[in-house]
Structures are given as structure tokens and as C-alpha cells.
Amino acid sequence: MLGEGAEGYVYDAWAAGVAGDGPMAIAVLRQPIQGSKLFQGFKAAARQSAKIADGAAYAITAASRFEKGKYTKDAVADALGLTAPGVFVKTKGGQKWNHCKTGRPTETTVEQISKAVAGCVVAASGAKQEL
């Protein structure tokens, strides 16, 4: 099991459900996420690239929040060695999570973030089709 408590079980079930050697994408976010361009772009990318990157799986972890002058740890992100905020991609059989370059949210649009994330997932899937 990865992580402690419910977060670990949820991640393990998600990872086990990925078909074959399909691409896996995880958004590591900080609370609150409602107005986050990275969150909105990630959701849009999931809808867009699912048609091309067959078997792609998407997950979000957002347990980190600002408390007492610093950010708390996200158990899943910490166990995977990932840092917030960011989007990371790998194949199920892959050993390493690769950071998807999405640009700074203050300098990019939701559409640009979505295209960057979808491109990372499609590239990980080995699909030759353009988005």
C-alpha cells in the first residue's frame, strides 16, 4: 500500500485499474483548487486526450493546504516523491514520474495548460495522433 490511511488505498486501487501499460497522469495540487487554472486545465486534458491516448488514467491529489505559515504534506504526493503544484505522467510499467511542463498559471491560459497536459499523456502513450 502506498501512503497511509485512505489516500494510500485509493491510489493503489487507481494504479491497479490502469489497463495494460497505459499512461497515468496525476495532478498534485494544493487547496483550495476551485479557481485553479492547473485543475481546470487538467480536467479539460483528461476529456480531450482520452479519445487519443486509449487507456489513459487520470487522478488528482490535493491534500496539501496552507496552515500555520507553511504547506502541509500530501501523503500520496510525498510517498511518490512528487511536489505541488504540478502534473506528472508515466506509463503503468514505468519507474519514474515525469513532470509535465505546463507553464506558470499566472502566465498561461487554461487552454494552454490543457494542451500541454494532453500532449504529455499522448506522448507517454506512444500515440502518433495530434491533438
C-alpha positions in Angstrom: 0.0 0.0 0.0 1.2 3.5 -0.8 0.9 6.2 1.7 -1.0 6.0 5.0 -4.8 5.8 5.5 -7.5 6.1 2.9 -5.2 8.1 0.5 -3.0 5.0 0.0 -5.8 2.6 -0.7 -7.4 5.0 -3.2 -4.1 5.4 -5.1 -3.4 1.7 -5.1 -6.8 0.9 -6.5 -6.5 3.6 -9.2 -3.0 2.4 -10.2 -4.1 -1.3 -10.3 -7.0 -0.4 -12.5 -4.9 1.1 -15.3 -5.2 -1.1 -18.4 -2.0 -2.7 -19.7 0.9 -0.3 -19.9 -1.3 2.8 -20.4 -0.3 6.3 -19.4 -1.0 7.6 -15.9 -1.3 11.3 -15.1 -1.6 12.7 -11.7 -2.2 16.3 -10.7 -0.6 17.3 -7.4 -2.5 20.4 -6.2 -2.8 22.5 -3.1 -6.1 23.5 -1.5 -8.2 25.4 -2.5 -8.5 24.1 -6.0 -11.8 25.6 -7.2 -10.2 28.5 -9.1 -7.0 26.8 -10.0 -6.1 27.0 -13.7 -4.0 23.9 -13.3 -7.0 22.0 -12.0 -9.3 23.3 -14.8 -6.6 22.5 -17.5 -6.1 19.0 -16.1 -9.8 18.2 -16.3 -10.0 19.5 -19.8 -7.0 17.5 -20.8 -8.5 14.3 -19.4 -11.5 14.8 -21.6 -9.5 15.7 -24.7 -6.7 13.1 -24.6 -8.9 10.2 -23.5 -10.0 9.9 -27.1 -6.5 9.6 -28.4 -4.5 8.0 -25.6 -6.5 4.8 -25.2 -6.4 3.5 -21.6 -5.1 6.8 -20.1 -5.8 7.2 -16.4 -6.1 10.4 -14.5 -6.0 11.2 -10.8 -5.8 14.2 -8.6 -4.4 14.6 -5.1 -4.9 17.8 -3.3 -4.4 17.2 0.4 -1.9 19.9 0.9 -3.0 23.2 2.3 -1.5 26.3 3.8 -1.5 26.1 7.7 0.5 28.0 10.3 2.8 29.7 7.7 3.6 26.6 5.6 2.1 24.0 3.4 1.1 20.6 4.9 2.3 17.4 3.3 0.2 15.4 0.9 0.7 11.7 1.9 0.3 10.3 -1.7 2.5 13.0 -3.3 5.1 12.6 -0.6 5.2 8.8 -1.0 5.6 9.2 -4.7 8.2 11.9 -4.4 6.1 14.5 -6.2 5.7 18.2 -5.3 2.8 20.5 -5.6 1.6 22.2 -7.7 2.3 20.1 -10.9 1.2 17.4 -13.2 3.2 14.2 -13.6 3.0 11.4 -16.2 4.3 7.9 -16.6 3.3 4.6 -18.0 2.0 1.9 -15.6 5.1 -0.1 -16.2 7.4 2.9 -15.9 9.6 3.5 -12.9 9.7 7.3 -12.9 7.1 10.1 -12.9 7.9 12.8 -15.4 7.0 16.4 -14.7 4.7 17.8 -17.4 5.8 21.4 -18.3 2.6 23.4 -18.2 3.9 26.9 -17.7 3.2 29.2 -14.8 -0.5 29.5 -14.2 -0.2 33.3 -13.9 1.3 33.4 -17.4 -0.7 30.8 -19.3 -4.4 30.1 -20.1 -6.4 27.1 -19.1 -6.4 26.0 -22.8 -2.6 26.2 -23.0 -2.3 24.1 -19.8 -4.8 21.6 -21.1 -2.9 21.2 -24.4 0.4 20.8 -22.5 -1.1 18.1 -20.2 -2.8 16.3 -23.1 0.4 16.4 -25.1 2.3 14.8 -22.2 -0.2 12.0 -21.8 -0.4 11.3 -25.6 3.4 11.2 -25.8 3.6 8.8 -22.9 1.0 6.6 -24.6 3.1 6.4 -27.8 0.1 7.6 -29.9 1.1 9.3 -33.1 -2.1 11.3 -33.5 -2.1 15.1 -32.9 -4.4 16.8 -30.5 
